[in-house]
Amino acid sequence: MENRNILITGANSFIGSYFKNNSPQFQVSEVDLLSNKPEEIDFKETDVVFHVAAIVHQDKAIPESIYFEVNSDLAIAVAQKAKQDGVKQFVFMSTVKVYGENSTEEKPWSEDSDCFPSDAYGKSKLDAEKRVLDLADETFIVTIIRTPVVYGAGVKGNIQRIARLVKKAKVLPLKGIDNKRAMVYIGNLVALIQEAINQQKGGILLAGDGQLLSTSEFVNLLIKAGSEKRFFIRFPKIFQLVIKLIKPGFYNRLFGSMVIDNSKTFTMLNYSPPYKPEQGFNEIMESINQNIL
C-alpha cells in the first residue's frame, strides 16, 4: 500500500498526537497554525491534510465570531491552499454538536440527519463542513469526521474531571442514571480515520464505539479501571433539580441522552471498532494515577 505523507494542521492536539504516534503506516508530520499562515505553508509533498486545529466548546465566554474565524475561516484557508498545491485528500475533524444537543434511541443521529446546532462551536463546525465540501471534486477528496465525546489517556474536560473524582472520592453518588450516550475511544477514532485515508473515502463519516453507555455505566467502568473500592450510590433527586437550575449544560451532559446510528459509516468502510471501551477507561485511570501519585 502506498506510504502516504500526511500533514496534521494543528500541533500537539489530543487527537492529532495520538494519530501521529499510532500511524506507522504513514509518514506523519505536524504544522502549528499559530505561527504559520495557511497561505505560506508548502503542501506540495503532502498527500493528505488532516485538519484538527479548532476552538472547542469553552466554559468561559468567547465571541461567536472567534469560533467562526478559527473553526471555519481558518479551515477553509488551509483547504484552499492544500487543493492549490495538489493535496489529494482533506480530512476535517468535526463534531456531533453540528446536530444539536440531544437525541434518543427512537430518533438517533445518523450521517444523513438534519443539523440544528445550538451553540457557536456546533454552528462554526457546520459552516466549515459546508464550505470545505464545496471544494471537493475528482482531484480533491474531502472527508468529514463527526465525533461524539472522544476519550483516552490525556483527555481533558469533563471526562478528566470525573476520572479525578473517581480517583479521590470514596463515595460516588452517580448510580442509577438511565441515559444513553455515544462516545468514541481515541484508538477506535484513529482506526476509522486510517481506514478513510487508506480507502480514500470522502463525504460525511460518523465515528463511535458502536455501543452506548449511560453516565452510570461510564463511571462504573472508571471505578473498575481504578481497581479501588468505591461506594457507588444513587444520585439524589434533589441534587438533580439543583444542577438543572444552576448548571443546565452540565446537567444535560450528565443526564441527557445522545444517541447515534453510524452503521452507514461502518458499512461503507467495512469497519468495526477494534477496541472495547474498557481499553480507553483503563488508559484514563493509568494517566490519572501517574499525575496524582
Sequence and secondary structure as in RCSB ss.txt:
>XXXX:A:sequence
MENRNILITGANSFIGSYFKNNSPQFQVSEVDLLSNKPEEIDFKETDVVFHVAAIVHQDKAIPESIYFEVNSDLA
IAVAQKAKQDGVKQFVFMSTVKVYGENSTEEKPWSEDSDCFPSDAYGKSKLDAEKRVLDLADETFIVTIIRTPVV
YGAGVKGNIQRIARLVKKAKVLPLKGIDNKRAMVYIGNLVALIQEAINQQKGGILLAGDGQLLSTSEFVNLLIKA
GSEKRFFIRFPKIFQLVIKLIKPGFYNRLFGSMVIDNSKTFTMLNYSPPYKPEQGFNEIMESINQNIL
>XXXX:A:secstr
    EEEEESTT HHHHHHHHT TTSEEEEE TTTS GGG   TT SEEEE       SS   HHHHHIIIIIHH
HHHHHHHHHTT SEEEEE  GGGT S   SSS B TT      SHHHHHHHHHHHHHHTT BTTBEEEEEE SEE
ESTT  HHHHHHHHHHHH SEEEEET    EEEEEHHHHHHHHHHHHHTT  EEEE   SSEE HHHHHHHHHHH
HT   EEEE  HHHHHHHHHH HHHHHHHH  B B  HHHHHHHT   SS HHHHHHHHHHHHHHHH 
